Every structure is written in C-alpha cells, then in structure tokens.
Amino acid sequence: MICPICANATDQKYRPFCSRRCADIDLARWMSGSYAVPSDSDEDPTEAMDATDQVAGKPH
C-alpha cells in the first residue's frame, strides 16, 4: 500500500500513511475544508446549518 499523500510505502504504525507528518497533513486538509463529501441533496445549505444550530442549542 502507498501513502495517499506522498506515495511512499506505508508504515504499519501510521497506516494508511507513511509517517506522522503525512497523517497530520491529511488531518489538516480535512479540518480546513480542502476535502469535501459531495451531496446529491437538494436541501439548501443555509437551512441545514440553521437546523443544526437549533438542535445543537437544545439540551439532551
């Protein structure tokens, strides 16, 4: 298996990455929004965020 960031051989300790550095690069890409999961939903993103905010504000 090769590292999806730099194409070096993976290290079992950091699998599927070759090093902690590549794992951190991948995490930073997710956190910055560089990666996105596409959606086929017709839902308006603003409405979805408003609904999420309403649910998040309610105690469980």
CYANA upper distance limits for C-alpha pairs under 8 A (distance plus 0.5 A):
  1 MET  CA      9 ALA  CA      6.78
  1 MET  CA     10 THR  CA      6.56
  1 MET  CA     16 PRO  CA      7.92
  2 ILE  CA      7 ALA  CA      5.64
  2 ILE  CA      8 ASN  CA      6.00
  2 ILE  CA      9 ALA  CA      5.17
  2 ILE  CA     10 THR  CA      5.89
  2 ILE  CA     16 PRO  CA      7.90
  2 ILE  CA     17 PHE  CA      7.91
  2 ILE  CA     18 CYS  CA      8.18
  3 CYS  CA      7 ALA  CA      5.13
  3 CYS  CA      8 ASN  CA      5.88
  3 CYS  CA      9 ALA  CA      6.51
  3 CYS  CA     10 THR  CA      5.87
  3 CYS  CA     15 ARG  CA      8.50
  3 CYS  CA     16 PRO  CA      6.48
  3 CYS  CA     17 PHE  CA      5.06
  3 CYS  CA     18 CYS  CA      6.04
  3 CYS  CA     22 CYS  CA      8.41
  4 PRO  CA     16 PRO  CA      7.95
  4 PRO  CA     17 PHE  CA      7.20
  5 ILE  CA     17 PHE  CA      7.83
  5 ILE  CA     22 CYS  CA      6.54
  5 ILE  CA     25 ILE  CA      8.30
  5 ILE  CA     26 ASP  CA      7.77
  6 CYS  CA     22 CYS  CA      7.88
  8 ASN  CA     18 CYS  CA      6.84
  9 ALA  CA     17 PHE  CA      8.50
  9 ALA  CA     18 CYS  CA      6.51
 10 THR  CA     14 TYR  CA      7.73
 10 THR  CA     15 ARG  CA      6.39
 10 THR  CA     16 PRO  CA      6.45
 10 THR  CA     17 PHE  CA      5.65
 10 THR  CA     18 CYS  CA      4.49
 10 THR  CA     19 SER  CA      8.06
 11 ASP  CA     15 ARG  CA      6.16
 11 ASP  CA     16 PRO  CA      7.92
 11 ASP  CA     17 PHE  CA      6.99
 11 ASP  CA     18 CYS  CA      5.22
 11 ASP  CA     19 SER  CA      7.15
 12 GLN  CA     16 PRO  CA      8.09
 12 GLN  CA     18 CYS  CA      8.47
 14 TYR  CA     18 CYS  CA      6.55
 14 TYR  CA     19 SER  CA      6.22
 14 TYR  CA     20 ARG  CA      6.87
 14 TYR  CA     23 ALA  CA      7.59
 17 PHE  CA     22 CYS  CA      6.55
 17 PHE  CA     23 ALA  CA      6.37
 18 CYS  CA     22 CYS  CA      7.14
 18 CYS  CA     23 ALA  CA      8.38
 19 SER  CA     23 ALA  CA      6.93
 20 ARG  CA     24 ASP  CA      6.56
 21 ARG  CA     25 ILE  CA      6.71
 22 CYS  CA     26 ASP  CA      6.74
 23 ALA  CA     27 LEU  CA      6.77
 24 ASP  CA     28 ALA  CA      6.58
 25 ILE  CA     29 ARG  CA      6.79
 26 ASP  CA     30 TRP  CA      6.98
 27 LEU  CA     31 MET  CA      6.69
 28 ALA  CA     32 SER  CA      6.47
 29 ARG  CA     33 GLY  CA      6.73
 29 ARG  CA     34 SER  CA      5.54
 29 ARG  CA     35 TYR  CA      6.67
 30 TRP  CA     34 SER  CA      6.48
 30 TRP  CA     35 TYR  CA      5.83
 30 TRP  CA     36 ALA  CA      8.21
 43 GLU  CA     47 GLU  CA      7.86
 43 GLU  CA     48 ALA  CA      7.51
 44 ASP  CA     48 ALA  CA      6.85
 45 PRO  CA     49 MET  CA      6.72
 46 THR  CA     50 ASP  CA      6.72
 47 GLU  CA     51 ALA  CA      6.67
 48 ALA  CA     52 THR  CA      6.69
 49 MET  CA     53 ASP  CA      6.62
 50 ASP  CA     54 GLN  CA      6.75
 51 ALA  CA     55 VAL  CA      6.83
 52 THR  CA     56 ALA  CA      6.53
 53 ASP  CA     57 GLY  CA      6.67
 54 GLN  CA     58 LYS  CA      7.30
